[in-house]
Amino acid sequence: MSEEQQVGDDKEGQVDDDKEQATGDGQVEERVFQTEVQQLLHLLIHSLYTQKEIFLRELVSNASDALDKIHHRSLTDKNVLDLDAELEIEVEVASSNKVLTIRDRGIGMTRDEVNQNIGTIARSGSAEFAKQMADADDEEKKVQLIGQFGVGFYSVFMVADRVVLTTRSADPDAEAVMWESTGDGAYTLAKADKAERGTEIKIYIRSDCEEFLDAQTLEGVIRKHSDFVSYPIKVAGKQVNDTAALWTRPRNEITDEQYNEFYTHLTGDTDEPLAREHVAVDVPIQFYSVLFIPKHSPAQWLFNPEPKISLNLHVKRVFIQDDCKELLPLWLRFVRGVVDCDDLPLNVSRENLQQNPVIAKIRQTLVRRVLGMLQSMVKKDEEKYLTFWRAYGQVLKEGVSMEVEHKDQLAGLLRYHTSLEDDADSYISLQTYIDRIQDEQEKIYYLAGENKEAIAQSPLLETFRKRGLEVLYLDEPVDEWVIQGLQKFAEKEFQAVDAADLDLAADEDEVKLEGVDDEQKAETIELIAFLKKKLEGRVSDVAESKRLTDSPCVLVAPQGGMSQNMERLMHMADREFKSGQRLLEINPKHEIIRNMGAVLKRDRDSDQLNNWAHFLVDFVLLGEGKVEDPQRVGKTLQSIMGVATASAAEETKES
């Protein structure tokens, strides 16, 4: 974890018992972690075996972050402590007493910051970290978890019997503080004597980890994991890394391993990225960038109420900020990376960034490169692209409704489940839909719902399946806004199959009332008139259906009205939202509808007919997973069961 990383909000990291005692040197705090956190530390220390070297990567990364912060702050604040101090990372070995020391002249920490940042483990929840750590079946996954949960500092206890951290903030009036722990779930804080700003970590190496007291071993680990760090890293006074920023180096001089290590340094994710793009632009502005698409990202990061763009902005190799939202639109927030521009002033502020034309040009280039990266993935490896789609498709879809400029490019990247694809993991593109469309088909049909399974069971699909017409499944909340944004694809308009104004045009001959005589047609007309009267206030209208083959009835959105799925989403956003009335379509070929027509002809005042009329609507609502009046539905079902059981009992007597 970096020295200013906020990890203190998690209540699980709070202590059960804090003690303070006055000494001649000042206050000493003794803190004991909860039992749960002690278990977490035990897992962290004892569950990694051959990957112990990552502790050095984590501590160097923290030191680099601290140097970035002081470098940036010193551009505008000349009152920081040790303004002219060398920005470097020192690694020293004392073999005689088995101590490894890592020292930086970074931004340092106050006593409160040490308590907040190092005194708490696992900002995402120590219980969840412990569970995932225990469940991980190989060391690579465990290493990855360390980055995800922000517990990198504590990886030092894989090699240490004891750790003593001494730090002093860059604030001139701040006092130095010493943090000490043996990794047993407790730590102490005390006032320290330290004149210079920055942080020094003394690691008392365990007897079974003495290879980390060898300078050559340390050099090898640093070159492997931290060669891209932009500050000198010195082992026993000798610089061992190449400080040239990776993004400024020629692409042909950088290996895949170096790109991957840089990605890990940047994100904490030890899995290889799904894709990367190295950008170097000279005109009309000069900037460099390395962009990565992770294989996966936590949902809370993608769908946070206040999502952010996680691109690090540098100016002339100086770190400026790590969440520059002006560099990419929010619908590309899955991209990680770094941007470095020579044409921005070093003291650029967030306010200036919003209006800066240079940033606008960088953004335009980056969006184009990311979309190009995705289009290249589609052409070269569709399966790889589907891995991306499953992780980030919902985020990418937001771009269709948010930015008209890239609508056409994004349309080619969309993927959907459909009524012709049985495999739950199969998706098709809109172009694939067009390629296998029927000759006479004028529209792209779709149906929106809560999930793929619910959509697939809808009676609205019956006639489409019978005719072999493919229907897109819109199973994510953003989908209907996407369709509204696109309006058409390949000159064919989108058509909701649950709309009252659905026009199947040339296919209507296939839905003629085969086997329905004039008398039955008349009964259907009478039944529709009866239902309109009885269901007034529950439905907007009643009509004969041309889309049902097996079900007795269905509710559809009236012309110009919202779909049921859109109303569901509106209600989720606003509990006071009032749903509109839908149109009831009945299937005159279905025996239930025929029987109701016959009963109506014989007895218009039948109490059963009134109950059945309402139950037609309730029948559809039950299929949608909701009931307006459970008591009425219960009474109707009881009545139906009474008639059915009486009939069955009578048949038993006769036999």
PyMOL commands that set and color helices and strands:
alter all, ss='L'
color gray80, all
select helices_A, chain A and resi 11-13+35-46+54-74+111-117+126-135+139-149+152-158+207-213+215-226+246-248+251-253+256-267+299-302+330-332+350-355+357-380+382-402+404-411+430-435+452-456+459-467+479-486+505-511+518-534+564-573+591-602+607-623+630-654
alter helices_A, ss='H'
color red, helices_A
select strands_A, chain A and resi 15-23+26-33+89-94+99-104+160-168+177-181+186-191+198-205+233-235+238-239+275-281+287-293+311-315+318-321+336-341+415-418+428-429+443-448+471-474+488-489+492-496+539-544+553-556+582-586
alter strands_A, ss='S'
color yellow, strands_A
deselect
rebuild
show_as cartoon
